[in-house]
Amino acid sequence: MNPLLHIRKAVFKVKQTEFAAIARVGQASVSRWENGECSPSLDDMRLIREEAFKREIEWDDRYFFAMPEVASE
């Protein structure tokens, strides 16, 4: 799974249109991020991070670069 897809689905738990509003970009930009066609800018990443803090969502900047490892069962 793409890191941005993980952020949207597992961290924010929202649909693309809702995440686009959070990131203040168009839904097409979110789709391109998730498909690996382009990456969010540093300003986009800062805004996403700030919005996570505002929503009191547990945040780790590493989310932008790699998926968190899941403990094996």
CHARMM-style PDB file with segment names, atoms N, HN, CA, C and O in Angstrom:
ATOM      1  N   MET     1       0.849  -1.175   0.000  1.00  0.00      PROA
ATOM      2  CA  MET     1       0.000   0.000   0.000  1.00  0.00      PROA
ATOM      3  C   MET     1       0.897   1.242   0.000  1.00  0.00      PROA
ATOM      4  O   MET     1       1.912   1.283   0.695  1.00  0.00      PROA
ATOM      5  N   ASN     2       0.525   2.219  -0.761  1.00  0.00      PROA
ATOM      6  HN  ASN     2      -0.300   2.186  -1.326  1.00  0.00      PROA
ATOM      7  CA  ASN     2       1.235   3.493  -0.842  1.00  0.00      PROA
ATOM      8  C   ASN     2       1.126   4.233   0.503  1.00  0.00      PROA
ATOM      9  O   ASN     2       0.072   4.200   1.138  1.00  0.00      PROA
ATOM     10  N   PRO     3       2.204   4.899   0.938  1.00  0.00      PROA
ATOM     11  CA  PRO     3       2.142   5.614   2.220  1.00  0.00      PROA
ATOM     12  C   PRO     3       0.981   6.625   2.310  1.00  0.00      PROA
ATOM     13  O   PRO     3       0.354   6.746   3.363  1.00  0.00      PROA
ATOM     14  N   LEU     4       0.695   7.345   1.223  1.00  0.00      PROA
ATOM     15  HN  LEU     4       1.204   7.246   0.368  1.00  0.00      PROA
ATOM     16  CA  LEU     4      -0.395   8.322   1.284  1.00  0.00      PROA
ATOM     17  C   LEU     4      -1.754   7.640   1.374  1.00  0.00      PROA
ATOM     18  O   LEU     4      -2.670   8.148   2.021  1.00  0.00      PROA
ATOM     19  N   LEU     5      -1.879   6.498   0.728  1.00  0.00      PROA
ATOM     20  HN  LEU     5      -1.135   6.085   0.203  1.00  0.00      PROA
ATOM     21  CA  LEU     5      -3.112   5.722   0.831  1.00  0.00      PROA
ATOM     22  C   LEU     5      -3.290   5.245   2.277  1.00  0.00      PROA
ATOM     23  O   LEU     5      -4.394   5.284   2.820  1.00  0.00      PROA
ATOM     24  N   HSD     6      -2.197   4.798   2.888  1.00  0.00      PROA
ATOM     25  HN  HSD     6      -1.300   4.767   2.447  1.00  0.00      PROA
ATOM     26  CA  HSD     6      -2.231   4.383   4.292  1.00  0.00      PROA
ATOM     27  C   HSD     6      -2.643   5.555   5.183  1.00  0.00      PROA
ATOM     28  O   HSD     6      -3.490   5.397   6.062  1.00  0.00      PROA
ATOM     29  N   ILE     7      -2.053   6.719   4.962  1.00  0.00      PROA
ATOM     30  HN  ILE     7      -1.365   6.848   4.248  1.00  0.00      PROA
ATOM     31  CA  ILE     7      -2.390   7.898   5.775  1.00  0.00      PROA
ATOM     32  C   ILE     7      -3.882   8.197   5.670  1.00  0.00      PROA
ATOM     33  O   ILE     7      -4.547   8.438   6.678  1.00  0.00      PROA
ATOM     34  N   ARG     8      -4.394   8.179   4.461  1.00  0.00      PROA
ATOM     35  HN  ARG     8      -3.854   7.983   3.643  1.00  0.00      PROA
ATOM     36  CA  ARG     8      -5.810   8.504   4.274  1.00  0.00      PROA
ATOM     37  C   ARG     8      -6.715   7.455   4.911  1.00  0.00      PROA
ATOM     38  O   ARG     8      -7.632   7.786   5.663  1.00  0.00      PROA
ATOM     39  N   LYS     9      -6.446   6.176   4.601  1.00  0.00      PROA
ATOM     40  HN  LYS     9      -5.701   5.907   3.990  1.00  0.00      PROA
ATOM     41  CA  LYS     9      -7.355   5.112   5.043  1.00  0.00      PROA
ATOM     42  C   LYS     9      -7.179   4.713   6.508  1.00  0.00      PROA
ATOM     43  O   LYS     9      -8.166   4.569   7.230  1.00  0.00      PROA
ATOM     44  N   ALA    10      -5.953   4.534   6.949  1.00  0.00      PROA
ATOM     45  HN  ALA    10      -5.151   4.651   6.363  1.00  0.00      PROA
ATOM     46  CA  ALA    10      -5.712   4.006   8.291  1.00  0.00      PROA
ATOM     47  C   ALA    10      -5.520   5.078   9.356  1.00  0.00      PROA
ATOM     48  O   ALA    10      -5.855   4.863  10.520  1.00  0.00      PROA
ATOM     49  N   VAL    11      -4.984   6.226   8.965  1.00  0.00      PROA
ATOM     50  HN  VAL    11      -4.711   6.400   8.019  1.00  0.00      PROA
ATOM     51  CA  VAL    11      -4.711   7.265   9.952  1.00  0.00      PROA
ATOM     52  C   VAL    11      -5.903   8.225  10.058  1.00  0.00      PROA
ATOM     53  O   VAL    11      -6.455   8.415  11.141  1.00  0.00      PROA
ATOM     54  N   PHE    12      -6.297   8.827   8.930  1.00  0.00      PROA
ATOM     55  HN  PHE    12      -5.848   8.673   8.050  1.00  0.00      PROA
ATOM     56  CA  PHE    12      -7.422   9.765   8.954  1.00  0.00      PROA
ATOM     57  C   PHE    12      -8.777   9.059   8.835  1.00  0.00      PROA
ATOM     58  O   PHE    12      -9.790   9.571   9.313  1.00  0.00      PROA
ATOM     59  N   LYS    13      -8.794   7.887   8.199  1.00  0.00      PROA
ATOM     60  HN  LYS    13      -7.972   7.471   7.811  1.00  0.00      PROA
ATOM     61  CA  LYS    13     -10.014   7.091   8.028  1.00  0.00      PROA
ATOM     62  C   LYS    13     -11.109   7.878   7.297  1.00  0.00      PROA
ATOM     63  O   LYS    13     -12.247   7.981   7.756  1.00  0.00      PROA
ATOM     64  N   VAL    14     -10.717   8.428   6.140  1.00  0.00      PROA
ATOM     65  HN  VAL    14      -9.793   8.344   5.767  1.00  0.00      PROA
ATOM     66  CA  VAL    14     -11.650   9.224   5.336  1.00  0.00      PROA
ATOM     67  C   VAL    14     -11.572   8.811   3.868  1.00  0.00      PROA
ATOM     68  O   VAL    14     -10.664   8.092   3.452  1.00  0.00      PROA
ATOM     69  N   LYS    15     -12.543   9.284   3.103  1.00  0.00      PROA
ATOM     70  HN  LYS    15     -13.281   9.868   3.442  1.00  0.00      PROA
ATOM     71  CA  LYS    15     -12.562   9.059   1.655  1.00  0.00      PROA
ATOM     72  C   LYS    15     -11.649  10.080   0.982  1.00  0.00      PROA
ATOM     73  O   LYS    15     -11.239  11.065   1.597  1.00  0.00      PROA
ATOM     74  N   GLN    16     -11.337   9.829  -0.297  1.00  0.00      PROA
ATOM     75  HN  GLN    16     -11.670   9.030  -0.797  1.00  0.00      PROA
ATOM     76  CA  GLN    16     -10.447  10.732  -1.034  1.00  0.00      PROA
ATOM     77  C   GLN    16     -10.942  12.172  -1.016  1.00  0.00      PROA
ATOM     78  O   GLN    16     -10.147  13.091  -0.821  1.00  0.00      PROA
ATOM     79  N   THR    17     -12.226  12.383  -1.212  1.00  0.00      PROA
ATOM     80  HN  THR    17     -12.872  11.637  -1.370  1.00  0.00      PROA
ATOM     81  CA  THR    17     -12.745  13.758  -1.250  1.00  0.00      PROA
ATOM     82  C   THR    17     -12.566  14.449   0.095  1.00  0.00      PROA
ATOM     83  O   THR    17     -12.249  15.638   0.143  1.00  0.00      PROA
ATOM     84  N   GLU    18     -12.764  13.723   1.180  1.00  0.00      PROA
ATOM     85  HN  GLU    18     -13.021  12.757   1.141  1.00  0.00      PROA
ATOM     86  CA  GLU    18     -12.573  14.297   2.508  1.00  0.00      PROA
ATOM     87  C   GLU    18     -11.096  14.598   2.768  1.00  0.00      PROA
ATOM     88  O   GLU    18     -10.753  15.629   3.345  1.00  0.00      PROA
ATOM     89  N   PHE    19     -10.225  13.675   2.329  1.00  0.00      PROA
ATOM     90  HN  PHE    19     -10.504  12.837   1.860  1.00  0.00      PROA
ATOM     91  CA  PHE    19      -8.792  13.899   2.516  1.00  0.00      PROA
ATOM     92  C   PHE    19      -8.320  15.078   1.675  1.00  0.00      PROA
ATOM     93  O   PHE    19      -7.458  15.842   2.110  1.00  0.00      PROA
ATOM     94  N   ALA    20      -8.873  15.232   0.483  1.00  0.00      PROA
ATOM     95  HN  ALA    20      -9.573  14.612   0.130  1.00  0.00      PROA
ATOM     96  CA  ALA    20      -8.527  16.375  -0.365  1.00  0.00      PROA
ATOM     97  C   ALA    20      -8.881  17.676   0.347  1.00  0.00      PROA
ATOM     98  O   ALA    20      -8.116  18.639   0.294  1.00  0.00      PROA
ATOM     99  N   ALA    21     -10.026  17.713   1.007  1.00  0.00      PROA
ATOM    100  HN  ALA    21     -10.648  16.930   1.050  1.00  0.00      PROA
ATOM    101  CA  ALA    21     -10.417  18.915   1.749  1.00  0.00      PROA
ATOM    102  C   ALA    21      -9.459  19.171   2.912  1.00  0.00      PROA
ATOM    103  O   ALA    21      -9.093  20.315   3.181  1.00  0.00      PROA
ATOM    104  N   ILE    22      -9.057  18.101   3.597  1.00  0.00      PROA
ATOM    105  HN  ILE    22      -9.355  17.172   3.379  1.00  0.00      PROA
ATOM    106  CA  ILE    22      -8.105  18.224   4.704  1.00  0.00      PROA
ATOM    107  C   ILE    22      -6.782  18.800   4.198  1.00  0.00      PROA
ATOM    108  O   ILE    22      -6.200  19.688   4.821  1.00  0.00      PROA
ATOM    109  N   ALA    23      -6.314  18.280   3.052  1.00  0.00      PROA
ATOM    110  HN  ALA    23      -6.787  17.559   2.545  1.00  0.00      PROA
ATOM    111  CA  ALA    23      -5.024  18.693   2.493  1.00  0.00      PROA
ATOM    112  C   ALA    23      -5.128  19.971   1.652  1.00  0.00      PROA
ATOM    113  O   ALA    23      -4.120  20.515   1.200  1.00  0.00      PROA
ATOM    114  N   ARG    24      -6.356  20.432   1.454  1.00  0.00      PROA
ATOM    115  HN  ARG    24      -7.174  19.990   1.822  1.00  0.00      PROA
ATOM    116  CA  ARG    24      -6.615  21.647   0.661  1.00  0.00      PROA
ATOM    117  C   ARG    24      -6.094  21.525  -0.770  1.00  0.00      PROA
ATOM    118  O   ARG    24      -5.481  22.438  -1.322  1.00  0.00      PROA
ATOM    119  N   VAL    25      -6.367  20.354  -1.340  1.00  0.00      PROA
ATOM    120  HN  VAL    25      -6.865  19.612  -0.891  1.00  0.00      PROA
ATOM    121  CA  VAL    25      -6.027  20.086  -2.743  1.00  0.00      PROA
ATOM    122  C   VAL    25      -7.256  19.462  -3.397  1.00  0.00      PROA
ATOM    123  O   VAL    25      -8.246  19.179  -2.722  1.00  0.00      PROA
ATOM    124  N   GLY    26      -7.194  19.251  -4.692  1.00  0.00      PROA
ATOM    125  HN  GLY    26      -6.390  19.482  -5.241  1.00  0.00      PROA
ATOM    126  CA  GLY    26      -8.278  18.574  -5.386  1.00  0.00      PROA
ATOM    127  C   GLY    26      -8.212  17.074  -5.177  1.00  0.00      PROA
ATOM    128  O   GLY    26      -7.160  16.527  -4.848  1.00  0.00      PROA
ATOM    129  N   GLN    27      -9.340  16.418  -5.371  1.00  0.00      PROA
ATOM    130  HN  GLN    27     -10.195  16.863  -5.638  1.00  0.00      PROA
ATOM    131  CA  GLN    27      -9.395  14.963  -5.235  1.00  0.00      PROA
ATOM    132  C   GLN    27      -8.455  14.297  -6.226  1.00  0.00      PROA
ATOM    133  O   GLN    27      -7.884  13.248  -5.927  1.00  0.00      PROA
ATOM    134  N   ALA    28      -8.286  14.893  -7.403  1.00  0.00      PROA
ATOM    135  HN  ALA    28      -8.750  15.745  -7.646  1.00  0.00      PROA
ATOM    136  CA  ALA    28      -7.378  14.323  -8.408  1.00  0.00      PROA
ATOM    137  C   ALA    28      -5.933  14.293  -7.889  1.00  0.00      PROA
ATOM    138  O   ALA    28      -5.186  13.365  -8.198  1.00  0.00      PROA
ATOM    139  N   SER    29      -5.542  15.291  -7.112  1.00  0.00      PROA
ATOM    140  HN  SER    29      -6.149  16.045  -6.861  1.00  0.00      PROA
ATOM    141  CA  SER    29      -4.185  15.299  -6.536  1.00  0.00      PROA
ATOM    142  C   SER    29      -4.007  14.144  -5.570  1.00  0.00      PROA
ATOM    143  O   SER    29      -2.972  13.478  -5.579  1.00  0.00      PROA
ATOM    144  N   VAL    30      -5.009  13.903  -4.738  1.00  0.00      PROA
ATOM    145  HN  VAL    30      -5.849  14.444  -4.731  1.00  0.00      PROA
ATOM    146  CA  VAL    30      -4.939  12.781  -3.797  1.00  0.00      PROA
ATOM    147  C   VAL    30      -4.820  11.477  -4.568  1.00  0.00      PROA
ATOM    148  O   VAL    30      -4.023  10.612  -4.205  1.00  0.00      PROA
ATOM    149  N   SER    31      -5.597  11.331  -5.617  1.00  0.00      PROA
ATOM    150  HN  SER    31      -6.244  12.033  -5.912  1.00  0.00      PROA
ATOM    151  CA  SER    31      -5.536  10.124  -6.442  1.00  0.00      PROA
ATOM    152  C   SER    31      -4.135   9.938  -7.033  1.00  0.00      PROA
ATOM    153  O   SER    31      -3.598   8.830  -7.017  1.00  0.00      PROA
ATOM    154  N   ARG    32      -3.549  11.006  -7.547  1.00  0.00      PROA
ATOM    155  HN  ARG    32      -3.985  11.906  -7.560  1.00  0.00      PROA
ATOM    156  CA  ARG    32      -2.191  10.916  -8.119  1.00  0.00      PROA
ATOM    157  C   ARG    32      -1.167  10.559  -7.047  1.00  0.00      PROA
ATOM    158  O   ARG    32      -0.258   9.771  -7.306  1.00  0.00      PROA
ATOM    159  N   TRP    33      -1.299  11.128  -5.841  1.00  0.00      PROA
ATOM    160  HN  TRP    33      -2.038  11.769  -5.631  1.00  0.00      PROA
ATOM    161  CA  TRP    33      -0.389  10.769  -4.749  1.00  0.00      PROA
ATOM    162  C   TRP    33      -0.484   9.280  -4.460  1.00  0.00      PROA
ATOM    163  O   TRP    33       0.529   8.591  -4.338  1.00  0.00      PROA
ATOM    164  N   GLU    34      -1.720   8.791  -4.353  1.00  0.00      PROA
ATOM    165  HN  GLU    34      -2.543   9.350  -4.452  1.00  0.00      PROA
ATOM    166  CA  GLU    34      -1.932   7.394  -3.990  1.00  0.00      PROA
ATOM    167  C   GLU    34      -1.491   6.430  -5.088  1.00  0.00      PROA
ATOM    168  O   GLU    34      -1.105   5.297  -4.799  1.00  0.00      PROA
ATOM    169  N   ASN    35      -1.544   6.865  -6.332  1.00  0.00      PROA
ATOM    170  HN  ASN    35      -1.857   7.785  -6.567  1.00  0.00      PROA
ATOM    171  CA  ASN    35      -1.114   6.026  -7.454  1.00  0.00      PROA
ATOM    172  C   ASN    35       0.373   6.152  -7.735  1.00  0.00      PROA
ATOM    173  O   ASN    35       0.893   5.492  -8.634  1.00  0.00      PROA
ATOM    174  N   GLY    36       1.063   6.994  -6.974  1.00  0.00      PROA
ATOM    175  HN  GLY    36       0.640   7.530  -6.243  1.00  0.00      PROA
ATOM    176  CA  GLY    36       2.496   7.167  -7.141  1.00  0.00      PROA
ATOM    177  C   GLY    36       2.887   8.008  -8.346  1.00  0.00      PROA
ATOM    178  O   GLY    36       4.053   8.021  -8.741  1.00  0.00      PROA
ATOM    179  N   GLU    37       1.924   8.711  -8.935  1.00  0.00      PROA
ATOM    180  HN  GLU    37       0.977   8.701  -8.615  1.00  0.00      PROA
ATOM    181  CA  GLU    37       2.207   9.553 -10.100  1.00  0.00      PROA
ATOM    182  C   GLU    37       2.965  10.816  -9.712  1.00  0.00      PROA
ATOM    183  O   GLU    37       3.714  11.368 -10.518  1.00  0.00      PROA
ATOM    184  N   CYS    38       2.769  11.271  -8.479  1.00  0.00      PROA
ATOM    185  HN  CYS    38       2.160  10.822  -7.824  1.00  0.00      PROA
ATOM    186  CA  CYS    38       3.488  12.426  -7.952  1.00  0.00      PROA
ATOM    187  C   CYS    38       3.434  12.339  -6.433  1.00  0.00      PROA
ATOM    188  O   CYS    38       2.769  11.469  -5.870  1.00  0.00      PROA
ATOM    189  N   SER    39       4.134  13.237  -5.790  1.00  0.00      PROA
ATOM    190  HN  SER    39       4.674  13.943  -6.247  1.00  0.00      PROA
ATOM    191  CA  SER    39       4.177  13.245  -4.328  1.00  0.00      PROA
ATOM    192  C   SER    39       3.690  14.588  -3.814  1.00  0.00      PROA
ATOM    193  O   SER    39       3.773  15.591  -4.522  1.00  0.00      PROA
ATOM    194  N   PRO    40       3.186  14.615  -2.597  1.00  0.00      PROA
ATOM    195  CA  PRO    40       2.784  15.902  -2.027  1.00  0.00      PROA
ATOM    196  C   PRO    40       4.018  16.769  -1.799  1.00  0.00      PROA
ATOM    197  O   PRO    40       5.113  16.264  -1.554  1.00  0.00      PROA
ATOM    198  N   SER    41       3.825  18.057  -1.882  1.00  0.00      PROA
ATOM    199  HN  SER    41       2.935  18.467  -2.081  1.00  0.00      PROA
ATOM    200  CA  SER    41       4.921  18.984  -1.611  1.00  0.00      PROA
ATOM    201  C   SER    41       5.199  19.018  -0.111  1.00  0.00      PROA
ATOM    202  O   SER    41       4.417  18.493   0.682  1.00  0.00      PROA
ATOM    203  N   LEU    42       6.290  19.623   0.266  1.00  0.00      PROA
ATOM    204  HN  LEU    42       6.925  20.050  -0.378  1.00  0.00      PROA
ATOM    205  CA  LEU    42       6.619  19.769   1.680  1.00  0.00      PROA
ATOM    206  C   LEU    42       5.514  20.554   2.394  1.00  0.00      PROA
ATOM    207  O   LEU    42       5.147  20.228   3.523  1.00  0.00      PROA
ATOM    208  N   ASP    43       4.992  21.581   1.735  1.00  0.00      PROA
ATOM    209  HN  ASP    43       5.291  21.845   0.818  1.00  0.00      PROA
ATOM    210  CA  ASP    43       3.887  22.345   2.328  1.00  0.00      PROA
ATOM    211  C   ASP    43       2.648  21.474   2.507  1.00  0.00      PROA
ATOM    212  O   ASP    43       1.961  21.575   3.523  1.00  0.00      PROA
ATOM    213  N   ASP    44       2.357  20.615   1.522  1.00  0.00      PROA
ATOM    214  HN  ASP    44       2.915  20.533   0.696  1.00  0.00      PROA
ATOM    215  CA  ASP    44       1.218  19.691   1.647  1.00  0.00      PROA
ATOM    216  C   ASP    44       1.421  18.766   2.847  1.00  0.00      PROA
ATOM    217  O   ASP    44       0.500  18.546   3.633  1.00  0.00      PROA
ATOM    218  N   MET    45       2.629  18.228   2.981  1.00  0.00      PROA
ATOM    219  HN  MET    45       3.378  18.406   2.343  1.00  0.00      PROA
ATOM    220  CA  MET    45       2.917  17.319   4.086  1.00  0.00      PROA
ATOM    221  C   MET    45       2.795  18.029   5.430  1.00  0.00      PROA
ATOM    222  O   MET    45       2.272  17.458   6.387  1.00  0.00      PROA
ATOM    223  N   ARG    46       3.268  19.259   5.508  1.00  0.00      PROA
ATOM    224  HN  ARG    46       3.693  19.723   4.731  1.00  0.00      PROA
ATOM    225  CA  ARG    46       3.138  20.022   6.759  1.00  0.00      PROA
ATOM    226  C   ARG    46       1.672  20.235   7.117  1.00  0.00      PROA
ATOM    227  O   ARG    46       1.284  20.103   8.278  1.00  0.00      PROA
ATOM    228  N   LEU    47       0.871  20.561   6.127  1.00  0.00      PROA
ATOM    229  HN  LEU    47       1.186  20.669   5.184  1.00  0.00      PROA
ATOM    230  CA  LEU    47      -0.548  20.791   6.365  1.00  0.00      PROA
ATOM    231  C   LEU    47      -1.240  19.507   6.827  1.00  0.00      PROA
ATOM    232  O   LEU    47      -2.035  19.541   7.766  1.00  0.00      PROA
ATOM    233  N   ILE    48      -0.949  18.385   6.184  1.00  0.00      PROA
ATOM    234  HN  ILE    48      -0.303  18.358   5.421  1.00  0.00      PROA
ATOM    235  CA  ILE    48      -1.534  17.104   6.589  1.00  0.00      PROA
ATOM    236  C   ILE    48      -1.142  16.795   8.034  1.00  0.00      PROA
ATOM    237  O   ILE    48      -1.977  16.365   8.830  1.00  0.00      PROA
ATOM    238  N   ARG    49       0.104  17.011   8.364  1.00  0.00      PROA
ATOM    239  HN  ARG    49       0.783  17.361   7.718  1.00  0.00      PROA
ATOM    240  CA  ARG    49       0.595  16.782   9.731  1.00  0.00      PROA
ATOM    241  C   ARG    49      -0.142  17.683  10.720  1.00  0.00      PROA
ATOM    242  O   ARG    49      -0.604  17.210  11.759  1.00  0.00      PROA
ATOM    243  N   GLU    50      -0.255  18.969  10.411  1.00  0.00      PROA
ATOM    244  HN  GLU    50       0.120  19.353   9.568  1.00  0.00      PROA
ATOM    245  CA  GLU    50      -0.959  19.909  11.288  1.00  0.00      PROA
ATOM    246  C   GLU    50      -2.417  19.498  11.491  1.00  0.00      PROA
ATOM    247  O   GLU    50      -2.950  19.590  12.597  1.00  0.00      PROA
ATOM    248  N   GLU    51      -3.054  19.041  10.408  1.00  0.00      PROA
ATOM    249  HN  GLU    51      -2.621  18.965   9.510  1.00  0.00      PROA
ATOM    250  CA  GLU    51      -4.454  18.627  10.503  1.00  0.00      PROA
ATOM    251  C   GLU    51      -4.596  17.378  11.374  1.00  0.00      PROA
ATOM    252  O   GLU    51      -5.591  17.230  12.083  1.00  0.00      PROA
ATOM    253  N   ALA    52      -3.624  16.493  11.326  1.00  0.00      PROA
ATOM    254  HN  ALA    52      -2.816  16.614  10.750  1.00  0.00      PROA
ATOM    255  CA  ALA    52      -3.655  15.311  12.206  1.00  0.00      PROA
ATOM    256  C   ALA    52      -3.580  15.760  13.665  1.00  0.00      PROA
ATOM    257  O   ALA    52      -4.327  15.262  14.506  1.00  0.00      PROA
ATOM    258  N   PHE    53      -2.679  16.698  13.965  1.00  0.00      PROA
ATOM    259  HN  PHE    53      -2.072  17.102  13.281  1.00  0.00      PROA
ATOM    260  CA  PHE    53      -2.559  17.194  15.336  1.00  0.00      PROA
ATOM    261  C   PHE    53      -3.841  17.886  15.790  1.00  0.00      PROA
ATOM    262  O   PHE    53      -4.283  17.699  16.924  1.00  0.00      PROA
ATOM    263  N   LYS    54      -4.438  18.685  14.904  1.00  0.00      PROA
ATOM    264  HN  LYS    54      -4.080  18.837  13.983  1.00  0.00      PROA
ATOM    265  CA  LYS    54      -5.693  19.377  15.251  1.00  0.00      PROA
ATOM    266  C   LYS    54      -6.793  18.383  15.601  1.00  0.00      PROA
ATOM    267  O   LYS    54      -7.626  18.645  16.470  1.00  0.00      PROA
ATOM    268  N   ARG    55      -6.789  17.247  14.922  1.00  0.00      PROA
ATOM    269  HN  ARG    55      -6.113  17.035  14.217  1.00  0.00      PROA
ATOM    270  CA  ARG    55      -7.817  16.216  15.131  1.00  0.00      PROA
ATOM    271  C   ARG    55      -7.423  15.224  16.227  1.00  0.00      PROA
ATOM    272  O   ARG    55      -8.129  14.248  16.481  1.00  0.00      PROA
ATOM    273  N   GLU    56      -6.273  15.493  16.877  1.00  0.00      PROA
ATOM    274  HN  GLU    56      -5.700  16.286  16.671  1.00  0.00      PROA
ATOM    275  CA  GLU    56      -5.742  14.634  17.930  1.00  0.00      PROA
ATOM    276  C   GLU    56      -5.555  13.197  17.456  1.00  0.00      PROA
ATOM    277  O   GLU    56      -5.830  12.237  18.175  1.00  0.00      PROA
ATOM    278  N   ILE    57      -5.072  13.087  16.209  1.00  0.00      PROA
ATOM    279  HN  ILE    57      -4.848  13.867  15.625  1.00  0.00      PROA
ATOM    280  CA  ILE    57      -4.762  11.784  15.618  1.00  0.00      PROA
ATOM    281  C   ILE    57      -3.296  11.487  15.919  1.00  0.00      PROA
ATOM    282  O   ILE    57      -2.429  12.342  15.738  1.00  0.00      PROA
ATOM    283  N   GLU    58      -3.030  10.268  16.380  1.00  0.00      PROA
ATOM    284  HN  GLU    58      -3.734   9.573  16.528  1.00  0.00      PROA
ATOM    285  CA  GLU    58      -1.648   9.875  16.641  1.00  0.00      PROA
ATOM    286  C   GLU    58      -0.861   9.993  15.342  1.00  0.00      PROA
ATOM    287  O   GLU    58      -1.288   9.467  14.315  1.00  0.00      PROA
ATOM    288  N   TRP    59       0.272  10.670  15.369  1.00  0.00      PROA
ATOM    289  HN  TRP    59       0.619  11.098  16.204  1.00  0.00      PROA
ATOM    290  CA  TRP    59       1.001  10.976  14.142  1.00  0.00      PROA
ATOM    291  C   TRP    59       2.474  10.617  14.263  1.00  0.00      PROA
ATOM    292  O   TRP    59       3.075  10.729  15.331  1.00  0.00      PROA
ATOM    293  N   ASP    60       3.040  10.182  13.142  1.00  0.00      PROA
ATOM    294  HN  ASP    60       2.551  10.091  12.275  1.00  0.00      PROA
ATOM    295  CA  ASP    60       4.468   9.916  13.024  1.00  0.00      PROA
ATOM    296  C   ASP    60       4.878  10.381  11.629  1.00  0.00      PROA
ATOM    297  O   ASP    60       4.305   9.927  10.638  1.00  0.00      PROA
ATOM    298  N   ASP    61       5.849  11.269  11.536  1.00  0.00      PROA
ATOM    299  HN  ASP    61       6.314  11.638  12.341  1.00  0.00      PROA
ATOM    300  CA  ASP    61       6.268  11.800  10.237  1.00  0.00      PROA
ATOM    301  C   ASP    61       6.764  10.715   9.284  1.00  0.00      PROA
ATOM    302  O   ASP    61       6.781  10.921   8.070  1.00  0.00      PROA
ATOM    303  N   ARG    62       7.160   9.584   9.810  1.00  0.00      PROA
ATOM    304  HN  ARG    62       7.147   9.416  10.795  1.00  0.00      PROA
ATOM    305  CA  ARG    62       7.610   8.481   8.955  1.00  0.00      PROA
ATOM    306  C   ARG    62       6.490   7.940   8.076  1.00  0.00      PROA
ATOM    307  O   ARG    62       6.761   7.268   7.082  1.00  0.00      PROA
ATOM    308  N   TYR    63       5.229   8.224   8.428  1.00  0.00      PROA
ATOM    309  HN  TYR    63       5.009   8.770   9.236  1.00  0.00      PROA
ATOM    310  CA  TYR    63       4.102   7.782   7.598  1.00  0.00      PROA
ATOM    311  C   TYR    63       4.258   8.226   6.151  1.00  0.00      PROA
ATOM    312  O   TYR    63       3.828   7.522   5.237  1.00  0.00      PROA
ATOM    313  N   PHE    64       4.867   9.384   5.934  1.00  0.00      PROA
ATOM    314  HN  PHE    64       5.216   9.956   6.676  1.00  0.00      PROA
ATOM    315  CA  PHE    64       5.020   9.898   4.574  1.00  0.00      PROA
ATOM    316  C   PHE    64       5.979   9.064   3.731  1.00  0.00      PROA
ATOM    317  O   PHE    64       5.927   9.111   2.502  1.00  0.00      PROA
ATOM    318  N   PHE    65       6.837   8.316   4.374  1.00  0.00      PROA
ATOM    319  HN  PHE    65       6.878   8.279   5.373  1.00  0.00      PROA
ATOM    320  CA  PHE    65       7.905   7.649   3.650  1.00  0.00      PROA
ATOM    321  C   PHE    65       7.840   6.128   3.655  1.00  0.00      PROA
ATOM    322  O   PHE    65       8.374   5.479   2.755  1.00  0.00      PROA
ATOM    323  N   ALA    66       7.188   5.558   4.662  1.00  0.00      PROA
ATOM    324  HN  ALA    66       6.754   6.085   5.393  1.00  0.00      PROA
ATOM    325  CA  ALA    66       7.127   4.108   4.746  1.00  0.00      PROA
ATOM    326  C   ALA    66       5.912   3.699   5.565  1.00  0.00      PROA
ATOM    327  O   ALA    66       5.448   4.416   6.452  1.00  0.00      PROA
ATOM    328  N   MET    67       5.427   2.529   5.228  1.00  0.00      PROA
ATOM    329  HN  MET    67       5.804   1.947   4.508  1.00  0.00      PROA
ATOM    330  CA  MET    67       4.303   1.971   5.976  1.00  0.00      PROA
ATOM    331  C   MET    67       4.797   1.491   7.340  1.00  0.00      PROA
ATOM    332  O   MET    67       5.901   0.956   7.445  1.00  0.00      PROA
ATOM    333  N   PRO    68       3.995   1.675   8.377  1.00  0.00      PROA
ATOM    334  CA  PRO    68       4.405   1.143   9.675  1.00  0.00      PROA
ATOM    335  C   PRO    68       4.420  -0.384   9.634  1.00  0.00      PROA
ATOM    336  O   PRO    68       3.591  -1.008   8.972  1.00  0.00      PROA
ATOM    337  N   GLU    69       5.352  -0.956  10.334  1.00  0.00      PROA
ATOM    338  HN  GLU    69       6.025  -0.449  10.872  1.00  0.00      PROA
ATOM    339  CA  GLU    69       5.426  -2.412  10.376  1.00  0.00      PROA
ATOM    340  C   GLU    69       4.348  -2.942  11.302  1.00  0.00      PROA
ATOM    341  O   GLU    69       4.085  -2.377  12.363  1.00  0.00      PROA
ATOM    342  N   VAL    70       3.733  -4.027  10.888  1.00  0.00      PROA
ATOM    343  HN  VAL    70       3.947  -4.487  10.025  1.00  0.00      PROA
ATOM    344  CA  VAL    70       2.688  -4.646  11.689  1.00  0.00      PROA
ATOM    345  C   VAL    70       3.318  -5.809  12.457  1.00  0.00      PROA
ATOM    346  O   VAL    70       4.048  -6.622  11.892  1.00  0.00      PROA
ATOM    347  N   ALA    71       3.026  -5.868  13.736  1.00  0.00      PROA
ATOM    348  HN  ALA    71       2.432  -5.207  14.196  1.00  0.00      PROA
ATOM    349  CA  ALA    71       3.575  -6.962  14.548  1.00  0.00      PROA
ATOM    350  C   ALA    71       2.998  -8.286  14.046  1.00  0.00      PROA
ATOM    351  O   ALA    71       1.803  -8.402  13.777  1.00  0.00      PROA
ATOM    352  N   SER    72       3.864  -9.259  13.931  1.00  0.00      PROA
ATOM    353  HN  SER    72       4.835  -9.164  14.150  1.00  0.00      PROA
ATOM    354  CA  SER    72       3.401 -10.572  13.473  1.00  0.00      PROA
ATOM    355  C   SER    72       2.638 -11.263  14.603  1.00  0.00      PROA
ATOM    356  O   SER    72       2.930 -11.083  15.786  1.00  0.00      PROA
ATOM    357  N   GLU    73       1.667 -12.045  14.201  1.00  0.00      PROA
ATOM    358  HN  GLU    73       1.429 -12.191  13.240  1.00  0.00      PROA
ATOM    359  CA  GLU    73       0.812 -12.712  15.200  1.00  0.00      PROA
ATOM    360  C   GLU    73       1.358 -14.050  15.569  1.00  0.00      PROA
ATOM    361  OT1 GLU    73       0.771 -14.750  16.394  1.00  0.00      PROA
TER     362      GLU     73
END
